[in-house]
Amino acid sequence: MRRAVSSGLWLDRVLCALLALLSAAALCLGLLNGDHAVAGLALFGLAGAVWIACVLFDDAKRRRSLAVRAALERAWR
């Protein structure tokens, strides 16, 4: 069974993938041109994209968060 992903989460995942692709392109450009500043900035962008992806694509953590949110909503009613 396929679960629906909220539109905000879908957008976040697309932006994370875009950050990773742009950072990889900048890394290649920086290495080919010998520009160490661009390559270093691209590595920083790739590290950020990996960190964001670990959070965004962790389905177990998302399910726990939704369960806690649902429990809190039930308790508040």
All heavy atoms as TSV, in Angstrom:
chain	resi	resn	atom	element	x	y	z
A	1	MET	N	N	0.839	-1.169	0.000
A	1	MET	CA	C	0.000	0.000	0.000
A	1	MET	C	C	0.890	1.240	0.000
A	1	MET	O	O	1.858	1.328	0.732
A	1	MET	CB	C	-0.903	-0.008	1.236
A	1	MET	CG	C	-1.763	1.206	1.273
A	1	MET	SD	S	-3.007	1.349	2.577
A	1	MET	CE	C	-2.592	0.225	3.816
A	2	ARG	N	N	0.540	2.184	-0.810
A	2	ARG	CA	C	1.338	3.395	-0.933
A	2	ARG	C	C	0.722	4.519	-0.115
A	2	ARG	O	O	-0.469	4.785	-0.219
A	2	ARG	CB	C	1.414	3.788	-2.397
A	2	ARG	CG	C	2.410	4.846	-2.642
A	2	ARG	CD	C	2.666	5.009	-4.086
A	2	ARG	NE	N	3.610	6.098	-4.200
A	2	ARG	CZ	C	4.106	6.523	-5.306
A	2	ARG	NH1	N	3.757	5.958	-6.417
A	2	ARG	NH2	N	4.940	7.499	-5.330
A	3	ARG	N	N	1.555	5.178	0.691
A	3	ARG	CA	C	1.070	6.279	1.517
A	3	ARG	C	C	1.231	7.585	0.768
A	3	ARG	O	O	2.181	7.779	0.015
A	3	ARG	CB	C	1.864	6.357	2.811
A	3	ARG	CG	C	1.623	5.207	3.728
A	3	ARG	CD	C	2.376	5.409	5.016
A	3	ARG	NE	N	3.763	5.789	4.820
A	3	ARG	CZ	C	4.767	4.940	4.793
A	3	ARG	NH1	N	4.548	3.665	4.908
A	3	ARG	NH2	N	5.997	5.364	4.650
A	4	ALA	N	N	0.290	8.471	1.006
A	4	ALA	CA	C	0.372	9.797	0.411
A	4	ALA	C	C	1.352	10.644	1.218
A	4	ALA	O	O	1.352	10.616	2.438
A	4	ALA	CB	C	-0.999	10.453	0.400
A	5	VAL	N	N	2.198	11.369	0.529
A	5	VAL	CA	C	3.158	12.253	1.176
A	5	VAL	C	C	2.592	13.664	1.093
A	5	VAL	O	O	2.108	14.081	0.054
A	5	VAL	CB	C	4.530	12.173	0.465
A	5	VAL	CG1	C	5.518	13.136	1.080
A	5	VAL	CG2	C	5.062	10.755	0.516
A	6	SER	N	N	2.645	14.379	2.219
A	6	SER	CA	C	2.101	15.728	2.216
A	6	SER	C	C	2.865	16.598	1.226
A	6	SER	O	O	4.034	16.366	0.938
A	6	SER	CB	C	2.157	16.326	3.618
A	6	SER	OG	O	3.502	16.551	3.986
A	7	SER	N	N	2.175	17.614	0.719
A	7	SER	CA	C	2.792	18.449	-0.314
A	7	SER	C	C	4.009	19.192	0.222
A	7	SER	O	O	4.971	19.408	-0.504
A	7	SER	CB	C	1.760	19.432	-0.862
A	7	SER	OG	O	1.320	20.300	0.171
A	8	GLY	N	N	3.990	19.591	1.481
A	8	GLY	CA	C	5.145	20.271	2.049
A	8	GLY	C	C	6.358	19.363	2.127
A	8	GLY	O	O	7.480	19.777	1.844
A	9	LEU	N	N	6.142	18.120	2.510
A	9	LEU	CA	C	7.242	17.167	2.591
A	9	LEU	C	C	7.770	16.837	1.199
A	9	LEU	O	O	8.976	16.706	1.005
A	9	LEU	CB	C	6.787	15.899	3.309
A	9	LEU	CG	C	7.849	14.858	3.611
A	9	LEU	CD1	C	8.957	15.452	4.461
A	9	LEU	CD2	C	7.241	13.669	4.300
A	10	TRP	N	N	6.888	16.745	0.235
A	10	TRP	CA	C	7.299	16.477	-1.146
A	10	TRP	C	C	8.178	17.604	-1.656
A	10	TRP	O	O	9.223	17.374	-2.266
A	10	TRP	CB	C	6.040	16.325	-2.010
A	10	TRP	CG	C	6.330	16.070	-3.434
A	10	TRP	CD1	C	6.628	14.878	-4.014
A	10	TRP	CD2	C	6.371	17.045	-4.484
A	10	TRP	NE1	N	6.839	15.046	-5.357
A	10	TRP	CE2	C	6.687	16.359	-5.672
A	10	TRP	CE3	C	6.164	18.411	-4.529
A	10	TRP	CZ2	C	6.807	17.012	-6.889
A	10	TRP	CZ3	C	6.287	19.060	-5.739
A	10	TRP	CH2	C	6.597	18.358	-6.895
A	11	LEU	N	N	7.771	18.845	-1.381
A	11	LEU	CA	C	8.551	20.008	-1.815
A	11	LEU	C	C	9.915	20.033	-1.130
A	11	LEU	O	O	10.933	20.321	-1.767
A	11	LEU	CB	C	7.776	21.290	-1.523
A	11	LEU	CG	C	8.464	22.597	-1.911
A	11	LEU	CD1	C	8.704	22.641	-3.415
A	11	LEU	CD2	C	7.645	23.774	-1.461
A	12	ASP	N	N	9.948	19.714	0.150
A	12	ASP	CA	C	11.223	19.673	0.866
A	12	ASP	C	C	12.166	18.643	0.269
A	12	ASP	O	O	13.363	18.885	0.130
A	12	ASP	CB	C	10.999	19.355	2.344
A	12	ASP	CG	C	10.348	20.507	3.099
A	12	ASP	OD1	O	10.371	21.630	2.576
A	12	ASP	OD2	O	9.828	20.260	4.191
A	13	ARG	N	N	11.628	17.495	-0.089
A	13	ARG	CA	C	12.466	16.445	-0.688
A	13	ARG	C	C	13.003	16.863	-2.049
A	13	ARG	O	O	14.158	16.599	-2.381
A	13	ARG	CB	C	11.671	15.145	-0.803
A	13	ARG	CG	C	11.450	14.495	0.536
A	13	ARG	CD	C	10.643	13.242	0.420
A	13	ARG	NE	N	10.511	12.580	1.723
A	13	ARG	CZ	C	9.868	11.462	1.910
A	13	ARG	NH1	N	9.274	10.860	0.900
A	13	ARG	NH2	N	9.804	10.935	3.106
A	14	VAL	N	N	12.179	17.531	-2.844
A	14	VAL	CA	C	12.630	18.010	-4.159
A	14	VAL	C	C	13.718	19.061	-3.991
A	14	VAL	O	O	14.731	19.040	-4.706
A	14	VAL	CB	C	11.434	18.560	-4.976
A	14	VAL	CG1	C	11.902	19.306	-6.202
A	14	VAL	CG2	C	10.500	17.429	-5.363
A	15	LEU	N	N	13.530	19.977	-3.047
A	15	LEU	CA	C	14.548	21.006	-2.819
A	15	LEU	C	C	15.853	20.409	-2.297
A	15	LEU	O	O	16.935	20.884	-2.645
A	15	LEU	CB	C	14.010	22.059	-1.851
A	15	LEU	CG	C	12.906	22.954	-2.405
A	15	LEU	CD1	C	12.368	23.861	-1.317
A	15	LEU	CD2	C	13.397	23.752	-3.590
A	16	CYS	N	N	15.755	19.360	-1.490
A	16	CYS	CA	C	16.956	18.677	-1.004
A	16	CYS	C	C	17.716	18.030	-2.169
A	16	CYS	O	O	18.942	18.129	-2.248
A	16	CYS	CB	C	16.566	17.634	0.028
A	16	CYS	SG	S	17.950	16.688	0.670
A	17	ALA	N	N	16.982	17.379	-3.063
A	17	ALA	CA	C	17.617	16.765	-4.225
A	17	ALA	C	C	18.235	17.827	-5.137
A	17	ALA	O	O	19.333	17.634	-5.676
A	17	ALA	CB	C	16.591	15.940	-4.998
A	18	LEU	N	N	17.560	18.964	-5.275
A	18	LEU	CA	C	18.099	20.055	-6.091
A	18	LEU	C	C	19.382	20.605	-5.472
A	18	LEU	O	O	20.351	20.877	-6.188
A	18	LEU	CB	C	17.049	21.159	-6.233
A	18	LEU	CG	C	17.426	22.342	-7.092
A	18	LEU	CD1	C	17.660	21.891	-8.539
A	18	LEU	CD2	C	16.345	23.401	-7.038
A	19	LEU	N	N	19.403	20.753	-4.154
A	19	LEU	CA	C	20.616	21.206	-3.471
A	19	LEU	C	C	21.767	20.232	-3.705
A	19	LEU	O	O	22.902	20.642	-3.978
A	19	LEU	CB	C	20.359	21.370	-1.978
A	19	LEU	CG	C	21.569	21.708	-1.105
A	19	LEU	CD1	C	22.150	23.056	-1.483
A	19	LEU	CD2	C	21.192	21.676	0.366
A	20	ALA	N	N	21.481	18.934	-3.633
A	20	ALA	CA	C	22.527	17.931	-3.848
A	20	ALA	C	C	23.048	17.989	-5.283
A	20	ALA	O	O	24.266	17.919	-5.514
A	20	ALA	CB	C	21.996	16.545	-3.523
A	21	LEU	N	N	22.143	18.121	-6.254
A	21	LEU	CA	C	22.580	18.181	-7.656
A	21	LEU	C	C	23.397	19.440	-7.951
A	21	LEU	O	O	24.431	19.376	-8.633
A	21	LEU	CB	C	21.368	18.113	-8.578
A	21	LEU	CG	C	20.667	16.760	-8.656
A	21	LEU	CD1	C	19.391	16.878	-9.482
A	21	LEU	CD2	C	21.599	15.720	-9.250
A	22	LEU	N	N	22.945	20.578	-7.457
A	22	LEU	CA	C	23.699	21.813	-7.683
A	22	LEU	C	C	25.050	21.778	-6.980
A	22	LEU	O	O	26.048	22.266	-7.527
A	22	LEU	CB	C	22.876	23.012	-7.208
A	22	LEU	CG	C	21.671	23.372	-8.065
A	22	LEU	CD1	C	20.866	24.487	-7.417
A	22	LEU	CD2	C	22.095	23.758	-9.455
A	23	SER	N	N	25.093	21.199	-5.799
A	23	SER	CA	C	26.368	21.101	-5.087
A	23	SER	C	C	27.335	20.163	-5.810
A	23	SER	O	O	28.527	20.438	-5.885
A	23	SER	CB	C	26.142	20.613	-3.659
A	23	SER	OG	O	25.391	21.553	-2.936
A	24	ALA	N	N	26.815	19.069	-6.357
A	24	ALA	CA	C	27.672	18.151	-7.112
A	24	ALA	C	C	28.207	18.828	-8.376
A	24	ALA	O	O	29.388	18.665	-8.727
A	24	ALA	CB	C	26.896	16.885	-7.464
A	25	ALA	N	N	27.354	19.596	-9.047
A	25	ALA	CA	C	27.805	20.314	-10.243
A	25	ALA	C	C	28.858	21.358	-9.871
A	25	ALA	O	O	29.870	21.519	-10.580
A	25	ALA	CB	C	26.615	20.977	-10.930
A	26	ALA	N	N	28.658	22.071	-8.769
A	26	ALA	CA	C	29.640	23.069	-8.331
A	26	ALA	C	C	30.950	22.406	-7.927
A	26	ALA	O	O	32.026	22.960	-8.163
A	26	ALA	CB	C	29.064	23.880	-7.173
A	27	LEU	N	N	30.871	21.227	-7.330
A	27	LEU	CA	C	32.094	20.506	-6.955
A	27	LEU	C	C	32.889	20.128	-8.202
A	27	LEU	O	O	34.107	20.321	-8.254
A	27	LEU	CB	C	31.750	19.265	-6.141
A	27	LEU	CG	C	32.920	18.398	-5.688
A	27	LEU	CD1	C	33.840	19.179	-4.763
A	27	LEU	CD2	C	32.423	17.142	-5.008
A	28	CYS	N	N	32.211	19.613	-9.209
A	28	CYS	CA	C	32.898	19.268	-10.464
A	28	CYS	C	C	33.511	20.505	-11.103
A	28	CYS	O	O	34.661	20.477	-11.553
A	28	CYS	CB	C	31.915	18.606	-11.429
A	28	CYS	SG	S	31.389	16.973	-10.915
A	29	LEU	N	N	32.758	21.591	-11.126
A	29	LEU	CA	C	33.258	22.837	-11.707
A	29	LEU	C	C	34.472	23.350	-10.928
A	29	LEU	O	O	35.472	23.760	-11.527
A	29	LEU	CB	C	32.153	23.894	-11.716
A	29	LEU	CG	C	32.523	25.251	-12.280
A	29	LEU	CD1	C	32.714	25.139	-13.793
A	29	LEU	CD2	C	31.459	26.269	-11.952
A	30	GLY	N	N	34.373	23.311	-9.600
A	30	GLY	CA	C	35.490	23.788	-8.782
A	30	GLY	C	C	36.740	22.941	-8.947
A	30	GLY	O	O	37.849	23.469	-8.993
A	31	LEU	N	N	36.564	21.624	-9.057
A	31	LEU	CA	C	37.727	20.754	-9.235
A	31	LEU	C	C	38.338	20.899	-10.624
A	31	LEU	O	O	39.566	20.879	-10.773
A	31	LEU	CB	C	37.340	19.307	-8.965
A	31	LEU	CG	C	37.021	18.965	-7.502
A	31	LEU	CD1	C	36.541	17.523	-7.400
A	31	LEU	CD2	C	38.220	19.211	-6.613
A	32	LEU	N	N	37.497	21.025	-11.639
A	32	LEU	CA	C	38.013	21.166	-13.002
A	32	LEU	C	C	38.730	22.493	-13.211
A	32	LEU	O	O	39.723	22.556	-13.940
A	32	LEU	CB	C	36.882	21.019	-14.013
A	32	LEU	CG	C	36.312	19.606	-14.170
A	32	LEU	CD1	C	35.117	19.622	-15.115
A	32	LEU	CD2	C	37.380	18.656	-14.676
A	33	ASN	N	N	38.229	23.565	-12.598
A	33	ASN	CA	C	38.843	24.882	-12.761
A	33	ASN	C	C	39.953	25.147	-11.754
A	33	ASN	O	O	40.626	26.168	-11.838
A	33	ASN	CB	C	37.785	25.985	-12.644
A	33	ASN	CG	C	36.851	25.995	-13.824
A	33	ASN	OD1	O	37.175	25.494	-14.891
A	33	ASN	ND2	N	35.681	26.576	-13.633
A	34	GLY	N	N	40.120	24.260	-10.783
A	34	GLY	CA	C	41.151	24.450	-9.768
A	34	GLY	C	C	40.784	25.527	-8.758
A	34	GLY	O	O	41.660	26.072	-8.090
A	35	ASP	N	N	39.507	25.841	-8.661
A	35	ASP	CA	C	39.041	26.855	-7.710
A	35	ASP	C	C	38.653	26.163	-6.404
A	35	ASP	O	O	37.591	25.558	-6.299
A	35	ASP	CB	C	37.849	27.608	-8.308
A	35	ASP	CG	C	37.479	28.833	-7.515
A	35	ASP	OD1	O	38.102	29.072	-6.461
A	35	ASP	OD2	O	36.563	29.557	-7.951
A	36	HIS	N	N	39.545	26.233	-5.433
A	36	HIS	CA	C	39.342	25.509	-4.185
A	36	HIS	C	C	38.205	26.099	-3.349
A	36	HIS	O	O	37.559	25.379	-2.580
A	36	HIS	CB	C	40.633	25.475	-3.370
A	36	HIS	CG	C	41.755	24.818	-4.108
A	36	HIS	ND1	N	41.734	23.486	-4.459
A	36	HIS	CD2	C	42.928	25.312	-4.572
A	36	HIS	CE1	C	42.842	23.175	-5.106
A	36	HIS	NE2	N	43.583	24.273	-5.194
A	37	ALA	N	N	37.947	27.383	-3.494
A	37	ALA	CA	C	36.860	28.009	-2.737
A	37	ALA	C	C	35.504	27.465	-3.189
A	37	ALA	O	O	34.641	27.159	-2.364
A	37	ALA	CB	C	36.903	29.524	-2.897
A	38	VAL	N	N	35.337	27.330	-4.493
A	38	VAL	CA	C	34.069	26.798	-5.029
A	38	VAL	C	C	33.924	25.331	-4.647
A	38	VAL	O	O	32.834	24.883	-4.259
A	38	VAL	CB	C	34.001	26.987	-6.560
A	38	VAL	CG1	C	32.784	26.287	-7.144
A	38	VAL	CG2	C	33.982	28.460	-6.910
A	39	ALA	N	N	35.000	24.576	-4.722
A	39	ALA	CA	C	34.947	23.164	-4.353
A	39	ALA	C	C	34.625	22.994	-2.865
A	39	ALA	O	O	33.835	22.128	-2.495
A	39	ALA	CB	C	36.270	22.479	-4.687
A	40	GLY	N	N	35.205	23.817	-2.026
A	40	GLY	CA	C	34.919	23.748	-0.596
A	40	GLY	C	C	33.482	24.121	-0.284
A	40	GLY	O	O	32.819	23.479	0.537
A	41	LEU	N	N	32.972	25.138	-0.953
A	41	LEU	CA	C	31.581	25.530	-0.766
A	41	LEU	C	C	30.646	24.425	-1.249
A	41	LEU	O	O	29.621	24.149	-0.615
A	41	LEU	CB	C	31.303	26.832	-1.521
A	41	LEU	CG	C	29.929	27.447	-1.329
A	41	LEU	CD1	C	29.718	27.827	0.125
A	41	LEU	CD2	C	29.774	28.654	-2.222
A	42	ALA	N	N	31.012	23.759	-2.332
A	42	ALA	CA	C	30.196	22.663	-2.852
A	42	ALA	C	C	30.193	21.484	-1.879
A	42	ALA	O	O	29.152	20.844	-1.684
A	42	ALA	CB	C	30.717	22.227	-4.215
A	43	LEU	N	N	31.319	21.190	-1.265
A	43	LEU	CA	C	31.361	20.120	-0.260
A	43	LEU	C	C	30.480	20.464	0.940
A	43	LEU	O	O	29.812	19.595	1.496
A	43	LEU	CB	C	32.791	19.864	0.200
A	43	LEU	CG	C	33.648	19.059	-0.771
A	43	LEU	CD1	C	35.075	18.955	-0.255
A	43	LEU	CD2	C	33.061	17.692	-0.985
A	44	PHE	N	N	30.476	21.725	1.329
A	44	PHE	CA	C	29.611	22.169	2.418
A	44	PHE	C	C	28.141	21.984	2.025
A	44	PHE	O	O	27.326	21.531	2.833
A	44	PHE	CB	C	29.899	23.641	2.731
A	44	PHE	CG	C	29.124	24.167	3.890
A	44	PHE	CD1	C	29.465	23.824	5.179
A	44	PHE	CD2	C	28.056	25.019	3.676
A	44	PHE	CE1	C	28.742	24.317	6.260
A	44	PHE	CE2	C	27.327	25.512	4.744
A	44	PHE	CZ	C	27.681	25.165	6.036
A	45	GLY	N	N	27.798	22.302	0.780
A	45	GLY	CA	C	26.428	22.103	0.289
A	45	GLY	C	C	26.048	20.634	0.242
A	45	GLY	O	O	24.927	20.259	0.592
A	46	LEU	N	N	26.972	19.779	-0.180
A	46	LEU	CA	C	26.692	18.337	-0.208
A	46	LEU	C	C	26.511	17.779	1.199
A	46	LEU	O	O	25.629	16.947	1.430
A	46	LEU	CB	C	27.830	17.594	-0.915
A	46	LEU	CG	C	27.782	17.606	-2.438
A	46	LEU	CD1	C	29.051	16.970	-3.000
A	46	LEU	CD2	C	26.562	16.891	-2.945
A	47	ALA	N	N	27.314	18.232	2.132
A	47	ALA	CA	C	27.159	17.777	3.519
A	47	ALA	C	C	25.801	18.208	4.068
A	47	ALA	O	O	25.128	17.437	4.761
A	47	ALA	CB	C	28.289	18.334	4.381
A	48	GLY	N	N	25.391	19.417	3.753
A	48	GLY	CA	C	24.076	19.883	4.177
A	48	GLY	C	C	22.951	19.080	3.553
A	48	GLY	O	O	21.970	18.738	4.217
A	49	ALA	N	N	23.085	18.755	2.279
A	49	ALA	CA	C	22.059	17.962	1.602
A	49	ALA	C	C	21.960	16.561	2.190
A	49	ALA	O	O	20.859	16.024	2.348
A	49	ALA	CB	C	22.363	17.889	0.104
A	50	VAL	N	N	23.087	15.970	2.539
A	50	VAL	CA	C	23.079	14.637	3.154
A	50	VAL	C	C	22.411	14.691	4.521
A	50	VAL	O	O	21.596	13.828	4.869
A	50	VAL	CB	C	24.512	14.072	3.263
A	50	VAL	CG1	C	24.564	12.858	4.163
A	50	VAL	CG2	C	25.037	13.729	1.878
A	51	TRP	N	N	22.732	15.716	5.302
A	51	TRP	CA	C	22.139	15.861	6.626
A	51	TRP	C	C	20.619	16.055	6.522
A	51	TRP	O	O	19.845	15.444	7.257
A	51	TRP	CB	C	22.794	17.032	7.337
A	51	TRP	CG	C	22.241	17.299	8.692
A	51	TRP	CD1	C	22.279	16.473	9.776
A	51	TRP	CD2	C	21.539	18.458	9.103
A	51	TRP	NE1	N	21.656	17.076	10.844
A	51	TRP	CE2	C	21.193	18.300	10.454
A	51	TRP	CE3	C	21.178	19.635	8.457
A	51	TRP	CZ2	C	20.500	19.268	11.161
A	51	TRP	CZ3	C	20.500	20.600	9.165
A	51	TRP	CH2	C	20.164	20.391	10.512
A	52	ILE	N	N	20.181	16.894	5.594
A	52	ILE	CA	C	18.752	17.126	5.393
A	52	ILE	C	C	18.062	15.857	4.912
A	52	ILE	O	O	16.961	15.516	5.347
A	52	ILE	CB	C	18.537	18.286	4.405
A	52	ILE	CG1	C	19.025	19.594	5.014
A	52	ILE	CG2	C	17.076	18.412	4.005
A	52	ILE	CD1	C	19.125	20.728	4.017
A	53	ALA	N	N	18.708	15.123	4.013
A	53	ALA	CA	C	18.116	13.889	3.486
A	53	ALA	C	C	17.951	12.844	4.588
A	53	ALA	O	O	16.967	12.107	4.598
A	53	ALA	CB	C	18.979	13.332	2.364
A	54	CYS	N	N	18.901	12.797	5.526
A	54	CYS	CA	C	18.767	11.846	6.642
A	54	CYS	C	C	17.515	12.129	7.452
A	54	CYS	O	O	16.864	11.213	7.953
A	54	CYS	CB	C	19.993	11.912	7.546
A	54	CYS	SG	S	21.460	11.193	6.820
A	55	VAL	N	N	17.158	13.382	7.582
A	55	VAL	CA	C	15.965	13.753	8.330
A	55	VAL	C	C	14.711	13.554	7.487
A	55	VAL	O	O	13.714	12.992	7.944
A	55	VAL	CB	C	16.066	15.219	8.809
A	55	VAL	CG1	C	14.771	15.676	9.441
A	55	VAL	CG2	C	17.226	15.387	9.769
A	56	LEU	N	N	14.743	13.991	6.239
A	56	LEU	CA	C	13.536	13.957	5.402
A	56	LEU	C	C	13.123	12.558	4.984
A	56	LEU	O	O	11.933	12.276	4.834
A	56	LEU	CB	C	13.742	14.804	4.147
A	56	LEU	CG	C	13.728	16.307	4.335
A	56	LEU	CD1	C	14.025	16.986	3.008
A	56	LEU	CD2	C	12.413	16.784	4.888
A	57	PHE	N	N	14.072	11.691	4.765
A	57	PHE	CA	C	13.751	10.376	4.222
A	57	PHE	C	C	13.686	9.286	5.298
A	57	PHE	O	O	13.634	8.110	4.976
A	57	PHE	CB	C	14.760	9.990	3.141
A	57	PHE	CG	C	14.636	10.848	1.913
A	57	PHE	CD1	C	15.474	11.927	1.715
A	57	PHE	CD2	C	13.661	10.585	0.978
A	57	PHE	CE1	C	15.355	12.725	0.593
A	57	PHE	CE2	C	13.533	11.373	-0.148
A	57	PHE	CZ	C	14.382	12.439	-0.341
A	58	ASP	N	N	13.667	9.672	6.575
A	58	ASP	CA	C	13.549	8.705	7.670
A	58	ASP	C	C	12.069	8.472	7.947
A	58	ASP	O	O	11.434	9.215	8.692
A	58	ASP	CB	C	14.263	9.228	8.916
A	58	ASP	CG	C	14.330	8.195	10.022
A	58	ASP	OD1	O	13.892	7.051	9.785
A	58	ASP	OD2	O	14.817	8.534	11.106
A	59	ASP	N	N	11.495	7.431	7.332
A	59	ASP	CA	C	10.063	7.167	7.462
A	59	ASP	C	C	9.676	6.721	8.863
A	59	ASP	O	O	8.583	7.033	9.330
A	59	ASP	CB	C	9.623	6.109	6.450
A	59	ASP	CG	C	9.523	6.666	5.044
A	59	ASP	OD1	O	9.318	7.889	4.914
A	59	ASP	OD2	O	9.654	5.888	4.081
A	60	ALA	N	N	10.552	6.005	9.553
A	60	ALA	CA	C	10.231	5.559	10.910
A	60	ALA	C	C	10.069	6.755	11.840
A	60	ALA	O	O	9.137	6.809	12.646
A	60	ALA	CB	C	11.317	4.621	11.428
A	61	LYS	N	N	10.960	7.726	11.714
A	61	LYS	CA	C	10.864	8.914	12.551
A	61	LYS	C	C	9.607	9.709	12.205
A	61	LYS	O	O	8.941	10.244	13.080
A	61	LYS	CB	C	12.101	9.780	12.356
A	61	LYS	CG	C	12.167	10.956	13.310
A	61	LYS	CD	C	13.424	11.751	13.108
A	61	LYS	CE	C	14.603	10.958	13.612
A	61	LYS	NZ	N	15.851	11.700	13.595
A	62	ARG	N	N	9.257	9.762	10.931
A	62	ARG	CA	C	8.046	10.479	10.518
A	62	ARG	C	C	6.802	9.796	11.068
A	62	ARG	O	O	5.887	10.466	11.543
A	62	ARG	CB	C	7.983	10.562	8.991
A	62	ARG	CG	C	6.856	11.445	8.488
A	62	ARG	CD	C	6.871	11.559	6.988
A	62	ARG	NE	N	6.658	10.289	6.324
A	62	ARG	CZ	C	5.464	9.754	6.118
A	62	ARG	NH1	N	4.394	10.346	6.529
A	62	ARG	NH2	N	5.361	8.591	5.503
A	63	ARG	N	N	6.778	8.462	11.045
A	63	ARG	CA	C	5.623	7.739	11.590
A	63	ARG	C	C	5.485	7.964	13.090
A	63	ARG	O	O	4.382	8.161	13.599
A	63	ARG	CB	C	5.752	6.244	11.290
A	63	ARG	CG	C	5.390	5.877	9.884
A	63	ARG	CD	C	5.244	4.380	9.757
A	63	ARG	NE	N	6.466	3.682	10.153
A	63	ARG	CZ	C	7.386	3.234	9.324
A	63	ARG	NH1	N	7.215	3.378	8.034
A	63	ARG	NH2	N	8.464	2.623	9.766
A	64	ARG	N	N	6.623	7.957	13.817
A	64	ARG	CA	C	6.576	8.220	15.256
A	64	ARG	C	C	6.072	9.630	15.528
A	64	ARG	O	O	5.281	9.858	16.437
A	64	ARG	CB	C	7.953	8.017	15.885
A	64	ARG	CG	C	8.339	6.577	16.054
A	64	ARG	CD	C	9.573	6.424	16.916
A	64	ARG	NE	N	10.732	7.181	16.469
A	64	ARG	CZ	C	11.659	6.720	15.633
A	64	ARG	NH1	N	11.568	5.508	15.151
A	64	ARG	NH2	N	12.681	7.466	15.289
A	65	SER	N	N	6.534	10.581	14.738
A	65	SER	CA	C	6.102	11.964	14.915
A	65	SER	C	C	4.608	12.109	14.671
A	65	SER	O	O	3.913	12.802	15.417
A	65	SER	CB	C	6.883	12.867	13.961
A	65	SER	OG	O	6.382	14.167	14.001
A	66	LEU	N	N	4.098	11.446	13.639
A	66	LEU	CA	C	2.662	11.499	13.368
A	66	LEU	C	C	1.862	10.824	14.471
A	66	LEU	O	O	0.779	11.298	14.837
A	66	LEU	CB	C	2.358	10.851	12.019
A	66	LEU	CG	C	2.836	11.610	10.783
A	66	LEU	CD1	C	2.584	10.795	9.528
A	66	LEU	CD2	C	2.191	12.964	10.696
A	67	ALA	N	N	2.374	9.729	15.023
A	67	ALA	CA	C	1.686	9.039	16.114
A	67	ALA	C	C	1.635	9.909	17.362
A	67	ALA	O	O	0.604	9.985	18.043
A	67	ALA	CB	C	2.364	7.713	16.414
A	68	VAL	N	N	2.750	10.586	17.669
A	68	VAL	CA	C	2.772	11.473	18.829
A	68	VAL	C	C	1.817	12.640	18.625
A	68	VAL	O	O	1.066	13.011	19.525
A	68	VAL	CB	C	4.209	11.974	19.102
A	68	VAL	CG1	C	4.227	13.115	20.092
A	68	VAL	CG2	C	5.077	10.834	19.585
A	69	ARG	N	N	1.809	13.196	17.422
A	69	ARG	CA	C	0.904	14.314	17.126
A	69	ARG	C	C	-0.556	13.882	17.255
A	69	ARG	O	O	-1.380	14.600	17.822
A	69	ARG	CB	C	1.173	14.845	15.726
A	69	ARG	CG	C	0.349	16.078	15.398
A	69	ARG	CD	C	0.681	16.634	14.042
A	69	ARG	NE	N	2.090	17.017	14.006
A	69	ARG	CZ	C	2.807	17.066	12.904
A	69	ARG	NH1	N	2.264	16.751	11.741
A	69	ARG	NH2	N	4.069	17.436	12.945
A	70	ALA	N	N	-0.883	12.694	16.758
A	70	ALA	CA	C	-2.256	12.195	16.862
A	70	ALA	C	C	-2.635	11.949	18.320
A	70	ALA	O	O	-3.757	12.263	18.738
A	70	ALA	CB	C	-2.409	10.911	16.051
A	71	ALA	N	N	-1.710	11.409	19.118
A	71	ALA	CA	C	-1.981	11.176	20.534
A	71	ALA	C	C	-2.202	12.484	21.273
A	71	ALA	O	O	-3.084	12.597	22.132
A	71	ALA	CB	C	-0.838	10.394	21.166
A	72	LEU	N	N	-1.410	13.493	20.949
A	72	LEU	CA	C	-1.586	14.799	21.588
A	72	LEU	C	C	-2.923	15.429	21.202
A	72	LEU	O	O	-3.594	16.036	22.047
A	72	LEU	CB	C	-0.434	15.731	21.221
A	72	LEU	CG	C	0.908	15.436	21.876
A	72	LEU	CD1	C	2.000	16.331	21.311
A	72	LEU	CD2	C	0.802	15.594	23.373
A	73	GLU	N	N	-3.305	15.290	19.949
A	73	GLU	CA	C	-4.604	15.834	19.529
A	73	GLU	C	C	-5.752	15.131	20.241
A	73	GLU	O	O	-6.734	15.772	20.615
A	73	GLU	CB	C	-4.746	15.716	18.017
A	73	GLU	CG	C	-3.904	16.723	17.256
A	73	GLU	CD	C	-4.050	16.576	15.751
A	73	GLU	OE1	O	-4.847	15.744	15.290
A	73	GLU	OE2	O	-3.313	17.294	15.041
A	74	ARG	N	N	-5.632	13.802	20.435
A	74	ARG	CA	C	-6.674	13.077	21.167
A	74	ARG	C	C	-6.724	13.522	22.616
A	74	ARG	O	O	-7.797	13.636	23.207
A	74	ARG	CB	C	-6.430	11.566	21.074
A	74	ARG	CG	C	-6.836	10.964	19.761
A	74	ARG	CD	C	-6.836	9.449	19.839
A	74	ARG	NE	N	-5.565	8.879	20.292
A	74	ARG	CZ	C	-4.562	8.529	19.503
A	74	ARG	NH1	N	-4.684	8.664	18.201
A	74	ARG	NH2	N	-3.458	8.010	20.007
A	75	ALA	N	N	-5.576	13.781	23.215
A	75	ALA	CA	C	-5.529	14.184	24.622
A	75	ALA	C	C	-6.083	15.595	24.814
A	75	ALA	O	O	-6.651	15.908	25.850
A	75	ALA	CB	C	-4.089	14.115	25.129
A	76	TRP	N	N	-5.912	16.462	23.812
A	76	TRP	CA	C	-6.379	17.832	23.933
A	76	TRP	C	C	-7.882	17.968	23.748
A	76	TRP	O	O	-8.462	18.981	24.079
A	76	TRP	CB	C	-5.663	18.726	22.947
A	76	TRP	CG	C	-4.231	18.973	23.310
A	76	TRP	CD1	C	-3.650	18.805	24.523
A	76	TRP	CD2	C	-3.205	19.441	22.443
A	76	TRP	NE1	N	-2.321	19.123	24.472
A	76	TRP	CE2	C	-2.024	19.527	23.197
A	76	TRP	CE3	C	-3.160	19.795	21.106
A	76	TRP	CZ2	C	-0.838	19.953	22.673
A	76	TRP	CZ3	C	-1.967	20.222	20.581
A	76	TRP	CH2	C	-0.811	20.286	21.351
A	77	ARG	N	N	-8.504	16.954	23.171
A	77	ARG	CA	C	-9.951	17.037	22.911
A	77	ARG	C	C	-10.745	16.732	24.118
A	77	ARG	O	O	-10.571	16.243	25.079
A	77	ARG	CB	C	-10.359	16.079	21.800
A	77	ARG	CG	C	-9.838	16.568	20.473
A	77	ARG	CD	C	-10.300	15.661	19.390
A	77	ARG	NE	N	-9.592	16.031	18.160
A	77	ARG	CZ	C	-9.708	15.374	17.066
A	77	ARG	NH1	N	-10.465	14.324	16.987
A	77	ARG	NH2	N	-9.074	15.762	15.998
